[in-house]
Amino acid sequence: MNSSTCASAKILNATLYLRRERDSSNSSFLDEASLLVLQEWTNHPPSTDVKMFLIPPVICLVAAVLVIPSILFVIFSSFSIRQETRYLLLGNTLLCDLIYLLFYTLSVVLTMANIKPPKYACVLLLFLLAVTYCGGLLTAAAMVLDTYLAVLFPLRYISILPSSRAKKVILLLWISSGVFPGIIFLVLWYTQKPASCTMEICSVPIILVLTLHGNDAVKFCYVLSVTALFLCLSLILCCYIILYFKTRQSGIWKSIFSRASITFLMHHTILFFYFSPLLALVVESLLYINAVIGLQTGIWVSLTICNVLMVLPKALSPYLYGLRYREISSSLKLIFRMKRLSLVSPVVTQS
């Protein structure tokens, strides 16, 4: 049964149900009507307004592509730089962010063009998005823990976390990033009941709204994912607070324009941009469940969260993280200076 036939059937069923239960407040009707609106919105979205949400992911992707490949080249081409744990973790974070922006922009373009990929291609795309998002977040947490160990245990830091052990940590982070979404995908795969009319949706914002209409397994996975992300971000925040109180007597915080103060501010800016979409998602879910906002408002809020708030820190991180390191910035300046000199042809004077 194709999508148009399913949509027609849902319209007929919802109309008949509305006539029978006009004065009833049964929640199943709300779910049926909501799914109908979602199906209609997916098949015929408001073209101009929705296409505006394609601009932020594209801008963030372009901003990331301009810087991240150069930073990764500097990290992995220099033997001295890639022997340091912090640079390996930074490279892994930027790699995860770049892959996430590539796949998410692809999913947004497919949605805006009303192109519905095959079912397994959509599942693979969503899985890769989950893996790269978790990978970037877990590596950011590992970077904070690395700084925590370097500041509190400077004499034993090299023995605790050498570069060889850092590579194993990065491998473990990738495995963890794949295991957690993989378990959730398998649970959802085996707990979903087959339906005669399935909604062909591969849009992350719409899927987030659909989870609020799912069964208990879907809602449990949704709550578990949000809780895990909050715990990870809370760990990062706690480490930053401990680092501040441990180092405030050293004198590096005396000037608000000191390198430590500016770095601390930049890290908290990135942390705020990681926290804000989760907070907005939780608030939007609570308001939607309690019928404070409608379905259309929920869709627009989800679009704002996914297409603006979640991609913004991934575009800012190479500029606020990567270019702050002296070794990386000086290497990039040297590369661009040599490239500029190579483009200038020597002037030959004739006698």
N, C-alpha and C positions, 0 to 999 in steps of 0.2 A: 504494500500500500504506500503510494507516494505521499509527499508532504501536503500537496493541495487537497487530496482526498481526505487525509487525516484532519486537516484544518477545517474542511467542510463538515466532517462528522462531528468534530468538537463543537463547532458553532451550533449545529442542530441539537446536540445533546445538552449543551449549556442553555439553549433557549427553552427546550422542553423542561429542563430541570428548574429553570427560573420561574416558569409558569406554575409548576407544581409546588415549589417551595418559596414563593415570593415573600411570605411573611416569616420564613424560618431563618435562623441564624446558624445553621449547620456549617461547620468548618470545611466539610468536604466540598461544598459549593464554592467556597472561597478559593480552595485549591484548584478546582476545575476552571473557574473563571480566570484565575491567575495564570494557569498553564495556557489557556486560550490566548490571553493577552501576550504572553511570551512567544507563543508560536506565531501570532500575527506580527509581532514586533520583529521577529527574526526573519520572516518571509518578506515583509515590507517595512523596513526601518525608515525613520525620518531621515531622508538622505542628507540634507545640508547640515543639520545639527549634529548628526552622528559622525559624519566625515570630518568634522572639526576635531574630533578626538584622535584622528590619525596623525595630526600635526605633532603633538608632544612626543610620541614614541619615535617618530622619524627624526625629529630634532635631537633627541637624546642619543639615538643610534649614530647619527652623523658626528655629534660631539665626542662620542666614545671612540668611533673609528679613527678620528683624527689624532688621538693621543695614545690609546691603549696599545696598538700594534708596535709603536715606537718604544714604549716603555718595556713591553715584553721582549723586544729585540735587545734592548740594552741589558735587561736582567739575564737573559739566557745566553747572550753572546760573550759576556764578560765573566771570566773565571772567578775573579775576586768578588764580584757582586753576588753571583749565584752560590757562593760558599756561605753566605749569611742567611740565617733563618728568616729574618724579617723580610728580606727581598723575595725569597721563595714564596712565603705566604702572601705577600703583596701581589706577586705575579699570578698566583692561583686565584686570588680574589678578583683581579681584573679580568682574567680569562673567563671566569664564571659569569661576571657581569656582561662581558661582551657577547658571550653565547646566548645569555638570557635575552638581551636586547635584540639580537638577530632573530631568534625564534618568536619572541613576542611581537615584534614588528611584522613578521611574516603572518602570524595568526590574525593580527588586526587588519592587514591588507586583504587577506582572504575573506574576512568577515565583511569588510566594507565593500568588496567586490561581489559579495553574495555568492562566493565560491565555496561549496561544501565539500571538503576533502573526504576520502573514504574513512570508514569507521576506525580501522586500525591505524591509519595515518594520523587521525585526530588524537587517538589515545597516545600514540608515540609522541606527538607534539606536546600534549599536555604533560606527559611524564618527563620529557626533557626540560620543560619549563620548571616543573617542580624540583627536579634534580639540580639544575643550575641555580635556582633561587636559594634552595637549602645550602648548596655548596658555597655560594657567596656569603651567606649569613654565618655559617659555621666557620669559614675561614676568617671572617672578620672577628668572630669570637676568639679564634686561635691567635690572631694578631694581638689582641688585647692581652691575652694570657702570656704571650711571648714578651710583650713590654713589661707586664707585671713581674715576670721572673727576672728580666734583665735589670729592673730597677731595684727590686728587693733582694736579689741574690746575685750581685754583679760578679763576685769571685767564682761562684760555682755555675754561672749561667752557661758557659761554653761546654762544660761537662754534662750539664742537665739536658741541653737541647742543641747538639751540634747539627751541622747541615745534613749529615747522613740520617740522623733520627728525624729531622724535619721532613725529609722526603717520605719517610714512612708515615709520618703524621698526615701529610697531604694525601697520601694514598688512602689512609683510614678515613679522612674527611670525605673523599669521593665515594667510598663504599657506604659510609653512613648516609650521605646525601641520596644515594640510590636505594638503600634498604628501607628507610622510613616512607618515602612516597610509594615504593613498590608494594609494601605491606598494605598501605591504604588503598592503592589501586586494586590489589587482589581481593581485599575485603569487599570493596564496592562492586567488583566484577561478579563475585559469586553470590552476593546478597540481593542483587537487582533481579526483579521478576521480569520475564519477557512480556512485552506489551504489543498489542496489534498496531498501535500508532506510536512510533517513537519519534522524539524530537531530534532532528539532525542539527545539533548545535555544537560548535567548536570554539565558542567565544568565552573567554575566562570570566568577564563580568556577568554574562548571563548565567553561566554555570554556578557562580557564587550565589546568585539569586535563587537558582533552582535548588540549591542545597537546603534552603529554608523550607522547601516543600517536599523534601525527600523523606525516606523512612528513617527508622531509628538508627540504622547503621550509617547512613549518610550524615545525619546530624551529629552522631558520635565522632565520626572522622573529622567533621568540620570543627567541632569543639576541641578535639585532640590536637589538630594542626595549629589552631590559633594559640592554644595553651603552650605548645612546644615552642612556637616562635616567641611568645612573650617571655618564657623562661630563658631562652637564649639571649634575648635583648636585655633582660634584667641582669643576667650574668655579666654582660658587657658593661652595663651602667654601674654595677657594684664594683667592678675592677677599676673603672675610671675614678670613682669616688675614693676608693682605698688609695690609689696612686696619688691623688691630690693631697690627701691628709698625710701620707707618708713623706711627701716631698715638699710640703709647704714651708718647712723650716730650713730648707737648703738655700733659699734666696732666689730661686729661679722664677718665682711668681711676683717679685717686687714690682716690676713694670708690666702694665697691661699690654705693652707692645713687644714684650720679650718673645723669643722664639717658642718657649715652652707654653706661654699663655695663648699665643696664636694657634699653635698645634692643638692644644687642649680644646680651644673654641671650635676649630675645624672638625675635630673628632666628634664633639658633641652635636655639631650641626648635622653631620652624617647620621649620627645616632637618632637625632630628632626626626629626620626624614625616613628612617627605618621604622620608628615607633608610630609616626602619624598615620600611615595607612592602616596599620592594625587597629589602632584606637578608633579611627573612622569606620572601619569595617565592623567592629564590635558595636559601636553606637548605632550604626545604620541597621544592623541585624536586630538589635533590641527595639528600636523604633518601629521597624517593619513588623516584627512579631506581635507587638502590642498595638498594631493598627494606628500608630501615630502618623506614619507616612504611607502613601499608597505604593502600588507596584511600579508605576512609571517613575516616581521619585526615587525608588530603590534602584531602578536600572540606571538612572542618571548618576546617582551617587556611586554605584559600583563602577561605572565607566570612568568617573573622575579618579577613584581610588586606583584602579588598575592602569589606566592610560596616562596618569599624571604623577600621582604620589609614589607609586611603586617603581617607576622607571627613573624618576628624577635623581635619587641617590646613586644609582648605578652610572649615570652620566656625570655626576659631580665628583665621585670618588677618585677617578684618575687625576683630576686637577687638584683636589684637596689632599689626597694621600700621596699619589705617585710623584708629582712634581715638587713636593715638599722635601723629599730626600735630596741632599746635596750631591751625592754620587750619581744619582739618576739624572738630575737636572744638568749637572756639568757634562755628563756623557752625551746627553741630547744636544746641548749647545755645541759640543765638539763635532758631533756628527753633522749637524746642519751647517756649521762653519766650513767643514771639509767639503760638503756637498756644494756649497755656494762657490768655493774656490775652484772646484772641478768644473763648474759650469762656465767660469770666466776663462775664455781662451786667451793665451798670451799674445801680446801685441808685438809684431815683428817689424822693426824699423828697417827701411832700405836706405843705404848710403848713396 
